[in-house]
Amino acid sequence: MALHRFTNACLVDCGLTADQFVVLASIAEHGPMTQTELTQRTFSDPNTISAMLSLLHDLGCVARKRHKTDGRVRVVSLTRRGRTMFNKCSMATDEIRQRLARELEAGNLDQFIASLNGVAELLQNPNSTSQEVESMTHNQQIRDMTK
């Protein structure tokens, strides 16, 4: 909660909340996606994502278009304004990332990220065993090293 509050404080001048920034960041990182995919990526629920997307749409930050093959599905993408807002928010939160990096020794940072990825995987797939999560986390570390 402290990190969430600190992030919100950093984003006050941007006019967005930490949760809204997470939505923009997810779209910026992964490109256009369905609202369902966005809900899964952000570990949120459909109603919350829908409300945030409505607000971000009204701000001109996201576009929502019908899916090419399924008219019931909406695909969301960043607009030019959304990309600008994402960049502005990224700069505003850079201090947080720098502080975290300083607090974690370089060798521990990779392990910390791997642990967070494991927690995220466990939350996405609650029936996963600890061995499966460890294996997925290890595989993610290998993919990250080869980027």
C-alpha positions, 0 to 999 in steps of 0.5 A, a space after each residue: 500500500 505504501 508503494 501505491 500511495 507513493 506512486 499516486 503522489 508522484 503522478 498527481 501532476 500527471 492527472 492520473 492514478 497509479 492504477 490508470 498508469 498501470 493500464 497505460 503501461 500494460 498497453 504501451 508494453 504489450 500493444 493493442 489488446 482486448 479488454 479481457 486480456 488487459 484485465 488479466 494482465 493487470 490482475 484486475 476485474 472487468 468492471 474496474 478495467 471498463 471504468 478506467 478505460 472509459 475515463 482514459 478514453 474521455 481523456 483521449 488516452 486510449 481508443 477502443 475499437 471493435 475486434 475484427 472477427 468478434 464484434 462483441 469484443 473491444 480492442 484497446 490501444 494507446 492514442 498519441 496523447 496516451 503515449 505522451 501521457 504514459 511517457 510523462 507518467 514514466 518520467 514522474 515515477 522514475 524516482 521510485 524505480 531508481 530508489 528501488 534499484 538502489 535499495 536492492 543490490 544488483 544481484 538481488 534485483 534479478 531475484 526480486 523480479 523473478 520472485 514477483 513474477 512467481 507471485 504474479 503467476 501464482 495469482 493468475 493460476 492459483 492451482 499451480 504447484 510451487 514447482 511449476 511456478 519455480 519452473 515458469 519463473 526460471 524460464 522467464 529469467 532465461 527469456 529475459 536474459 536473451 532479450 
